[in-house]
Amino acid sequence: MDQSRYESRGVSSDKNEVHKAIQKLDQGLFKHSFCKVLPDPFSLDPENCMILHADTAGSKTILAYLYWKETGDISVWNGIAQDALVMNLDDMACSGAIDQFVISNTILRNKKLIPGEVLESIIDGTIAFIDNMKKYGVHIHHAGGETADVGDVVRTIDVGYTAYTQINRSKVFDNHIQAGDQILGIGSFGKASYESDYNSGIGCNGLTSARHDVLNKYYAETFPESFDDSIEKNLVYSGKYRINDIVQENSLTHQVGKLLLSPTRTYLPLLQKLFTNKIDSGIHGIIHCTGGAHSKVLKFVDGVKIIKDNLPTPPAIFNIIQDCSGASLYELYKVLNMGIRLEIYGSESALSKVKMYADELDLPNQIIGRVEKSDDFNSSVIMKVNGEAWTY
């Protein structure tokens, strides 16, 4: 999964071209808010703002397609709804929005390959996620959406959501990460109290390479509709596994397909507790490590060194990806979350309160590093893992 290997598959970990294309757009009311925050033109109160966010489950839908075709298990599509929703709602929550979301789906499908029962399963997954989050004080309202049959545009299916919420200016969380902060990493793996199954921690980022690096040539030969035929043949399904293969992690056994398809964990219950109980005093940064993974924080800091030198041992799925791809740690930690997908920056006392809530929700967590002042006023992320060190 070196950079040329990753980009040769038509994907990018940091979306440099996208960010360049939108650099002239209004950046919003808050410079370092995780999401763009705009004045709300629909509110009579000038203090009210809005966040409008759109995202998709990305290439994870292809994994669901392969799993469904090979096993016949239609329920796998339930989790795809959660993947697409979390990529929206958790980003918004990092900006302080933790309740009263309105969502609308956009589903593009090749009708010849994706029947109506798949759409039903995706909607069922949406409803199940909404009902589960309501138990934790997070209310999500489904406004419907668009399902388009566009076989000339998509090979199989693309699942996306747009989300809207209103937030008062005083409630917006703006990152101001500073020297002296510690970093609390919140795990993406295990089984949180609000989850029904073990979560591998994979999330939604880096799945194009994970899919091709882990699964074997059988899928290229059997499901040619599942990949871009312009990709070099040696990069297409070059791994050693079939979806039904079993691997072991400590005392647990897992199916490879289930590990790759674990629904993206939401941190809404944790962030809802954080903001509702007003313990954000002393918290200076909340970073959702999605695109760019452990380098993501660089988009939200000025003149500091982020030092991560106490990261946990990655769970099994990431070791499988590394073994199959031969990727360097530099690339792995820039493309994949490697077991930590939420970072909270702040004082020791503030983070101890966050840790208490994370423990209550059975979320793995630990101090993974600290923040220091930069010597040259430039920002960087210094990684130290397994005796190796590198800088983003």
C-alpha positions in Angstrom: 0.0 0.0 0.0 2.8 2.4 -0.9 1.6 5.8 -2.2 1.9 4.8 -5.9 0.0 1.5 -5.2 -2.8 3.3 -3.3 -3.2 6.1 -5.8 -2.9 3.7 -8.8 -6.3 2.3 -7.6 -7.8 5.7 -8.2 -8.1 6.8 -4.5 -6.4 9.4 -2.3 -5.9 9.4 1.5 -5.8 13.2 1.8 -7.9 14.4 -1.2 -5.3 17.1 -2.2 -7.0 17.7 -5.5 -10.4 18.1 -3.9 -9.1 20.5 -1.3 -7.4 22.5 -4.0 -10.6 22.7 -6.1 -12.7 24.1 -3.1 -10.1 26.4 -1.6 -11.8 29.5 -2.9 -15.1 28.6 -1.2 -16.2 30.4 2.0 -14.6 28.5 4.9 -17.4 29.3 7.3 -17.7 31.2 10.6 -15.1 29.2 12.6 -11.6 28.7 11.3 -10.8 25.4 13.0 -14.3 23.8 13.4 -14.2 20.3 12.2 -17.2 21.0 9.8 -18.0 24.2 8.0 -20.4 26.3 10.1 -22.6 28.8 8.3 -25.2 31.4 9.3 -28.6 29.8 9.3 -30.8 31.7 6.7 -33.9 29.9 8.0 -33.7 31.1 11.6 -34.9 34.5 12.9 -32.2 34.3 15.6 -28.9 35.6 14.2 -27.0 33.5 16.8 -28.2 30.3 15.2 -25.9 28.6 12.7 -26.2 25.6 10.5 -24.1 22.6 9.4 -24.9 20.8 6.2 -22.8 17.7 5.5 -22.7 15.0 2.8 -20.8 11.8 2.6 -21.1 8.2 1.4 -20.1 4.7 2.5 -17.5 4.8 -0.3 -16.2 1.6 -1.7 -17.4 -0.4 1.3 -20.6 -1.0 -0.7 -18.4 -3.2 -3.0 -17.5 -5.3 0.0 -21.1 -5.7 0.9 -21.9 -6.6 -2.6 -19.2 -9.4 -2.7 -20.3 -10.7 0.7 -24.0 -10.8 -0.3 -23.3 -12.5 -3.6 -21.0 -15.1 -2.0 -23.0 -15.8 1.1 -26.6 -14.8 0.3 -26.8 -12.8 3.5 -28.9 -9.8 2.7 -28.6 -8.3 6.2 -25.0 -7.3 5.4 -26.5 -4.2 3.7 -27.9 -3.0 7.1 -24.4 -1.9 8.1 -23.8 0.1 5.0 -26.5 2.6 6.1 -24.6 3.1 9.3 -21.3 3.5 7.5 -22.7 6.4 5.4 -24.5 8.0 8.3 -21.6 7.9 10.7 -19.3 9.6 8.2 -21.7 12.5 8.3 -23.0 12.7 11.9 -19.7 12.0 13.7 -18.0 14.8 11.7 -20.8 17.1 12.7 -20.6 16.0 16.4 -16.9 17.0 16.4 -18.2 20.6 15.8 -20.5 20.4 18.8 -23.7 19.2 17.0 -25.0 16.2 19.0 -28.8 16.2 18.5 -31.7 16.9 16.1 -30.3 15.9 12.8 -32.3 15.8 9.5 -31.0 13.3 7.0 -31.7 12.5 3.3 -30.3 9.6 1.4 -29.0 9.4 -2.2 -28.7 5.9 -3.5 -27.4 5.2 -7.0 -27.7 1.7 -8.2 -27.4 -0.6 -11.2 -30.8 -2.1 -11.2 -29.7 -5.2 -13.1 -27.4 -6.1 -10.2 -29.0 -4.5 -7.2 -32.7 -5.6 -6.6 -35.2 -3.9 -4.4 -34.6 -6.2 -1.4 -31.1 -4.6 -1.1 -32.7 -1.1 -0.9 -35.1 -2.4 1.8 -32.2 -3.7 3.8 -30.3 -0.4 3.6 -33.4 1.5 4.8 -34.0 -1.1 7.6 -30.4 -0.4 8.7 -31.0 3.3 8.7 -34.1 2.9 10.8 -32.3 0.6 13.2 -29.4 3.1 13.6 -31.9 6.0 14.2 -33.7 3.9 16.9 -30.5 2.9 18.6 -29.2 6.5 18.8 -32.5 7.7 20.3 -31.7 5.7 23.4 -28.7 7.9 23.9 -30.4 11.2 23.4 -29.5 11.7 19.8 -32.6 12.3 17.6 -32.3 11.8 13.8 -35.2 12.6 11.4 -35.3 10.8 8.0 -36.6 13.2 5.3 -36.6 10.5 2.6 -34.3 11.0 -0.4 -33.5 9.9 -3.9 -32.9 6.4 -5.4 -31.8 6.5 -9.0 -31.3 3.7 -11.4 -28.1 4.7 -13.2 -26.5 1.6 -14.5 -24.4 3.7 -17.0 -22.9 5.7 -14.1 -22.3 3.1 -11.3 -21.3 -0.5 -11.7 -23.1 -1.8 -8.6 -24.4 0.7 -5.9 -23.4 3.9 -4.1 -25.0 4.9 -0.8 -24.8 8.4 0.5 -26.5 10.7 3.0 -26.8 14.4 3.4 -27.4 15.7 7.0 -28.5 19.1 8.3 -28.6 20.5 11.8 -29.0 23.9 13.5 -26.7 24.9 16.2 -26.4 28.0 18.3 -23.1 29.9 17.8 -22.3 29.5 21.5 -22.5 25.7 21.2 -20.1 25.4 18.3 -16.8 23.6 19.2 -13.8 25.2 17.4 -10.5 23.4 17.7 -7.7 25.4 19.4 -5.2 22.6 20.0 -2.2 24.0 22.0 1.1 23.1 23.4 0.7 21.2 26.7 -2.3 19.3 25.6 -2.5 15.5 26.0 -4.2 13.3 23.4 -6.8 10.8 24.4 -7.3 8.2 21.7 -10.7 6.5 21.5 -10.7 3.0 20.0 -12.5 2.0 16.9 -12.5 -1.8 17.8 -14.0 -4.1 20.4 -17.7 -4.1 21.4 -19.0 -0.8 22.8 -22.1 -1.0 25.1 -24.3 0.3 22.3 -23.1 -2.2 19.7 -24.5 -5.7 19.2 -21.4 -7.4 17.7 -17.6 -7.2 17.8 -16.2 -4.3 15.7 -13.0 -4.9 13.9 -12.3 -1.1 13.8 -11.9 -0.8 10.0 -14.3 2.1 9.5 -14.8 3.5 6.0 -11.4 4.8 5.0 -8.9 2.9 2.9 -11.3 0.2 2.0 -10.4 0.3 -1.7 -6.9 -0.9 -0.9 -8.0 -3.1 2.0 -10.4 -4.9 -0.3 -7.8 -5.4 -3.1 -4.9 -6.2 -0.8 -6.8 -8.8 1.4 -9.1 -10.6 -1.1 -7.8 -12.9 -3.8 -8.1 -13.2 -7.5 -11.2 -15.3 -7.3 -13.2 -12.0 -6.9 -11.6 -10.5 -10.0 -12.6 -13.5 -12.1 -16.0 -14.0 -10.6 -17.2 -10.4 -10.1 -15.6 -8.2 -12.7 -18.3 -5.6 -12.1 -16.7 -5.0 -8.6 -13.6 -3.1 -9.8 -12.4 -0.5 -12.3 -10.9 -2.5 -15.2 -8.4 0.4 -15.9 -6.5 -0.6 -12.7 -3.3 -2.5 -13.3 -4.1 -6.2 -13.1 -1.4 -6.9 -10.4 -3.3 -4.4 -8.1 -6.7 -6.1 -8.5 -7.6 -8.5 -5.7 -4.0 -9.4 -5.0 -4.5 -10.9 -1.5 -4.7 -14.4 -0.1 -8.2 -14.5 1.5 -11.7 -15.5 0.6 -14.6 -13.8 2.4 -15.5 -17.0 4.4 -11.9 -17.6 5.6 -11.5 -17.7 9.4 -8.7 -15.9 11.2 -7.8 -15.8 14.9 -7.3 -12.8 17.2 -6.2 -13.8 20.7 -8.9 -16.2 21.8 -11.5 -15.1 19.3 -12.1 -16.3 15.7 -13.4 -14.1 13.0 -14.6 -14.4 9.4 -12.5 -12.2 7.1 -15.5 -10.8 5.4 -17.1 -9.7 8.7 -13.9 -8.0 9.8 -13.8 -6.0 6.6 -17.5 -5.1 6.9 -17.7 -4.1 10.5 -20.0 -1.0 10.5 -18.1 2.2 11.1 -18.4 2.9 14.9 -20.2 6.0 15.9 -19.0 8.1 18.8 -22.3 10.0 19.1 -23.1 8.5 22.5 -19.7 9.7 23.9 -19.8 13.1 22.3 -23.4 13.6 23.4 -22.4 13.0 27.0 -19.4 15.3 26.6 -21.3 18.3 25.4 -24.6 17.7 27.3 -22.7 17.5 30.6 -20.6 20.6 29.6 -17.3 18.9 30.3 -15.8 20.5 27.2 -14.0 23.1 29.3 -10.3 22.2 29.2 -10.9 20.2 25.9 -9.1 21.9 23.1 -9.6 19.6 20.1 -11.8 16.8 18.8 -10.6 15.1 15.6 -12.4 12.4 13.7 -9.5 10.5 12.0 -11.2 9.7 8.7 -9.6 10.9 5.4 -5.9 11.2 6.2 -6.2 9.1 9.3 -3.4 10.0 11.8 -2.4 13.1 9.7 -6.0 14.5 9.7 -5.3 16.8 12.7 -2.9 18.9 10.5 -5.9 20.6 8.9 -6.9 22.1 12.3 -3.7 23.3 14.0 -1.2 26.1 13.7 2.4 26.0 14.9 2.4 22.9 17.0 4.0 19.4 17.0 1.6 16.5 17.5 3.6 13.7 19.0 1.9 10.2 19.0 4.2 7.8 20.8 1.9 5.6 22.8 -0.5 4.1 20.3 -2.2 0.8 21.0 -1.4 -2.4 19.2 -3.6 -2.4 16.1 -6.4 -5.0 16.1 -6.3 -8.0 13.7 -7.8 -6.5 10.6 -5.0 -4.0 10.3 -2.3 -6.7 10.8 -4.0 -8.7 8.0 -3.9 -5.7 5.7 -0.2 -5.0 6.5 0.7 -8.7 5.9 -1.1 -8.9 2.6 0.0 -5.5 1.3 3.5 -5.2 2.6 2.7 -1.6 3.3 5.0 0.7 5.4 3.8 2.0 8.8 4.0 5.5 7.3 1.3 4.6 4.7 -0.8 2.4 7.0 -1.3 5.2 9.6 -2.0 7.8 6.9 -4.7 5.7 5.1 -6.2 3.6 8.0 -7.2 4.6 11.6 -5.2 1.5 12.9 -7.6 1.2 15.9 -7.9 4.9 16.9 -10.5 6.9 15.0 -11.3 9.7 17.5 -8.8 11.9 19.2 -9.6 14.3 22.0 -7.0 17.0 23.0 -6.9 18.8 26.3 -5.8 19.1 29.8 -5.2 16.0 32.0 -8.2 16.8 34.2 -10.6 17.3 31.3 -9.5 14.2 29.6 -9.9 12.2 32.8 -13.6 13.0 32.7 -13.9 12.0 29.0 -12.1 8.8 29.9 -14.8 8.1 32.6 -17.6 8.4 30.0 -15.6 6.3 27.5 -15.1 3.5 30.1 -18.9 3.6 30.9 -19.6 3.0 27.2 -17.0 0.2 26.9 -14.9 2.2 24.5 -11.2 1.4 24.5 -9.2 4.5 25.3 -5.7 5.6 26.3 -3.4 8.6 26.3 -1.6 8.3 22.9 0.6 11.4 22.9 0.9 15.1 23.6 1.3 18.5 21.9 4.4 20.6 21.9 5.2 24.0 20.5 6.8 23.9 17.0 10.3 25.2 16.7 9.7 26.7 13.3 6.0 27.7 13.5 5.1 24.9 11.1 2.8 22.1 12.2 3.6 18.4 12.1 2.6 15.0 13.4 5.5 12.9 14.7 4.7 9.2 14.9 6.6 6.6 16.9 5.4 3.0 16.5 7.2 -0.2 17.1 10.7 1.4 17.1 10.0 3.3 13.9 9.6 7.1 13.7 8.3 9.3 10.9 6.7 12.7 10.4 3.6 13.9 8.5 
